Amino acid sequence: MLPRHLAVIMDGNGRWAQQRRRPRAIGHRAGARAVNVCIDFCLQRGIGALTLFAFSSENWGRPEDEVGALMKLFMGALDREVDELHRRGVQVRFIGERTRFSEAIRLRMANAERLTAGNQALVLSIAASYGGRQDIASAARSLAEDVAAGRLQPQDITESLLSQRVALADLPAPDLFIRTGGDHRISNFLLWQLAYTELWFTDILWPDLSPELLQRAMDDFAQRERRFGLTSAQVTAAAAETTPA
């Protein structure tokens, strides 16, 4: 059993560089190479959606030189990688608040989305200037605007309706979440979408990501029983009902 949708927090770039007594920017550059390892793995295994937490809304508060290096790296990756991703059938999307990015970066983001919009081998969503609380607040604001305009009654607002307004609404919810770097938290990432996602943590730093590590996560995921609030007996009975005689 493979996840349909994999969500990843790519943590540990700075510590990877510090261990080697190199600038943090070198770690982010090494982390960008690990992104390709993850994309290759998903394409080879037939995982249909991959969402990467590239830059949180809180990361703007990091030292100015580190933010500047990240923006330069982000722009360079957009210039270098998008054509190859398009050739391989990857659809590129960005979620998050774009207004804080430079006009040059916003233009490149829009061009990447436009170029790859019809691709179906893998949906690659990059969370940039993104926060889970921000995402939910934006969805709630959208519903409130509909109520104010008379298009919607407050009593008609449901979980299902709100879920249609958050990021990634057209994709299945992530089945598996991976965080590298040793921390055991989700750090304001996809708070709504991760409600029943299986979580997997590793001490390995993101630049040291390998296909073998990803396969370990897949193997662990395949052994888990996903109950979605039901009992094991109910899950077993439901599976039996859907299994051909």
C-alpha positions in Angstrom: 0.0 0.0 0.0 1.4 3.3 -1.1 0.2 6.8 -0.1 -1.7 8.7 -2.8 -0.5 11.9 -1.3 2.8 12.5 0.5 3.4 15.7 2.6 6.9 16.5 3.7 8.6 19.0 6.1 12.1 19.3 4.8 14.0 20.1 8.0 17.7 20.1 8.9 19.4 22.1 6.1 20.9 24.6 8.5 22.1 22.0 11.0 23.6 19.9 8.1 25.7 22.9 7.1 26.7 23.7 10.7 27.9 20.2 11.2 30.3 20.8 8.3 31.1 24.3 9.5 29.7 25.8 6.3 27.2 28.7 5.9 23.5 27.8 6.3 23.0 28.8 2.6 25.1 25.8 1.7 22.7 23.5 3.6 19.8 25.0 1.7 21.5 24.3 -1.5 22.1 20.7 -0.5 18.5 20.5 0.5 17.4 21.5 -3.0 19.2 18.5 -4.3 17.3 16.3 -1.9 14.0 17.6 -3.3 14.9 15.9 -6.6 15.5 12.6 -4.7 12.0 12.9 -3.3 10.4 13.8 -6.6 12.2 11.0 -8.4 11.0 8.5 -5.7 7.4 9.6 -6.1 7.5 9.4 -9.9 9.1 5.9 -9.8 6.6 4.6 -7.3 3.5 6.2 -8.8 2.7 8.4 -5.9 0.3 10.9 -7.4 0.8 14.0 -5.2 3.7 15.4 -3.2 3.4 18.6 -1.1 6.7 20.1 0.2 6.9 22.7 3.0 9.6 25.0 1.4 9.1 28.3 3.4 6.7 29.0 6.2 4.9 32.3 6.9 7.0 32.4 10.1 10.3 32.0 8.1 10.2 35.6 7.1 11.4 36.4 10.6 14.7 34.6 10.1 18.0 36.6 9.6 17.8 38.8 6.6 20.9 37.3 4.9 19.4 33.8 5.2 16.0 34.9 3.8 17.9 36.6 0.9 19.8 33.4 0.2 16.7 31.3 0.3 14.9 33.7 -2.2 18.0 33.5 -4.5 17.9 29.8 -4.3 14.2 29.7 -4.9 14.5 31.8 -8.0 17.4 29.8 -9.3 15.5 26.5 -8.8 12.5 28.0 -10.7 14.8 29.0 -13.6 16.6 25.6 -13.7 14.1 22.9 -12.8 10.7 23.8 -14.2 11.4 22.8 -17.8 12.7 19.4 -16.7 9.7 18.9 -14.4 7.4 19.7 -17.2 9.2 17.2 -19.5 8.6 14.5 -16.8 4.9 15.3 -16.5 5.0 17.0 -13.2 2.4 19.6 -12.5 3.8 22.4 -10.3 1.6 24.4 -7.9 2.3 26.9 -5.1 0.3 27.4 -2.0 0.7 30.2 0.5 0.6 34.0 0.6 2.5 35.3 -2.5 2.4 39.0 -1.9 5.6 39.1 0.2 7.6 37.6 -2.6 9.3 39.8 -5.2 7.5 40.5 -8.5 10.2 38.4 -10.3 9.6 35.4 -8.1 5.8 35.7 -8.4 6.1 35.9 -12.2 8.2 32.7 -12.2 5.7 30.9 -10.0 2.9 31.9 -12.3 4.8 30.8 -15.4 5.7 27.4 -13.8 2.0 26.8 -13.0 0.9 27.8 -16.4 3.4 25.7 -18.2 2.8 22.5 -16.2 -1.0 22.9 -15.6 -1.9 19.9 -17.8 0.6 17.4 -16.5 -0.6 14.3 -14.6 2.4 12.2 -13.6 2.7 14.0 -10.3 1.1 17.0 -8.7 3.9 18.8 -6.9 2.6 21.4 -4.5 5.2 23.8 -2.9 4.1 25.5 0.3 5.9 28.8 0.2 5.1 31.7 2.6 2.5 29.2 3.9 0.9 28.6 7.3 -1.8 26.2 8.3 -3.6 28.8 10.5 -3.4 31.3 7.7 -4.9 28.8 5.3 -7.9 28.1 7.6 -8.4 31.8 8.3 -8.4 32.5 4.5 -11.0 29.7 4.0 -13.2 31.1 6.8 -12.8 34.6 5.3 -14.0 33.3 2.0 -17.1 31.8 3.5 -17.8 34.9 5.5 -17.7 37.0 2.3 -20.3 34.6 0.8 -22.5 35.1 3.9 -22.1 38.8 3.7 -23.1 38.9 0.0 -26.1 36.7 0.7 -24.8 33.7 -1.3 -24.6 31.5 1.7 -26.5 31.1 5.0 -24.4 30.7 8.2 -26.2 27.5 9.1 -25.2 26.0 5.8 -21.5 26.1 6.7 -20.1 22.6 7.2 -16.8 20.9 7.6 -17.1 19.8 4.0 -17.8 23.3 2.7 -14.8 24.7 4.6 -12.6 21.9 3.3 -13.4 23.1 -0.2 -11.8 26.5 0.5 -8.5 25.4 2.0 -5.4 24.8 -0.1 -5.2 21.5 -1.9 -9.0 21.1 -1.9 -9.0 19.2 -5.2 -6.5 16.6 -4.0 -7.0 13.7 -1.6 -5.8 14.5 1.9 -2.2 13.5 2.6 -2.0 9.9 3.6 1.5 10.1 4.9 3.5 13.0 6.5 7.3 12.8 6.8 9.4 15.2 8.8 13.2 15.0 8.7 15.6 16.6 11.2 14.4 15.0 14.4 11.7 17.3 15.6 8.3 15.7 16.3 5.8 18.4 15.4 3.9 19.6 12.4 4.9 23.3 12.7 1.7 24.9 11.4 1.8 22.8 8.2 -1.5 21.7 6.6 -3.4 21.8 9.9 -6.8 21.1 8.4 -5.5 18.6 5.8 -3.5 16.4 8.2 -6.4 15.5 10.5 -6.1 11.7 9.8 -2.7 11.6 8.1 -0.2 9.1 9.3 2.9 10.8 10.8 6.5 9.6 10.3 9.5 11.2 11.8 13.2 10.7 11.4 16.4 12.2 12.8 18.0 12.2 9.4 18.7 15.7 8.1 17.0 16.7 4.9 20.1 17.0 2.7 20.9 13.3 3.6 17.6 12.1 2.2 17.9 8.9 0.2 15.5 6.5 -1.6 16.2 3.9 1.1 15.0 6.3 3.8 11.8 7.0 1.9 11.2 3.3 1.3 11.5 2.8 5.1 8.7 5.3 5.6 6.6 3.6 2.9 7.2 0.2 4.5 6.1 1.5 7.9 3.1 3.2 6.4 2.0 -0.1 4.7 1.9 -1.8 8.1 -0.4 0.7 9.7 -4.1 0.3 10.1 -6.0 3.5 9.2 -9.2 3.6 11.1 -10.4 7.2 10.6 -12.1 7.2 14.0 -13.6 3.7 13.6 -12.7 0.5 15.4 -10.5 -2.2 14.0 -13.5 -4.5 13.7 -15.4 -1.9 11.7 -12.4 -1.4 9.4 -12.1 -5.1 8.8 -15.8 -5.5 8.1 -15.7 -2.6 5.6 -12.7 -4.1 3.8 -14.5 -7.4 3.6 -17.5 -5.8 2.0 -15.4 -4.1 -0.7 -13.3 -7.2 -1.5 -14.6 -9.2 -4.5 -15.9 -12.7 -3.7 
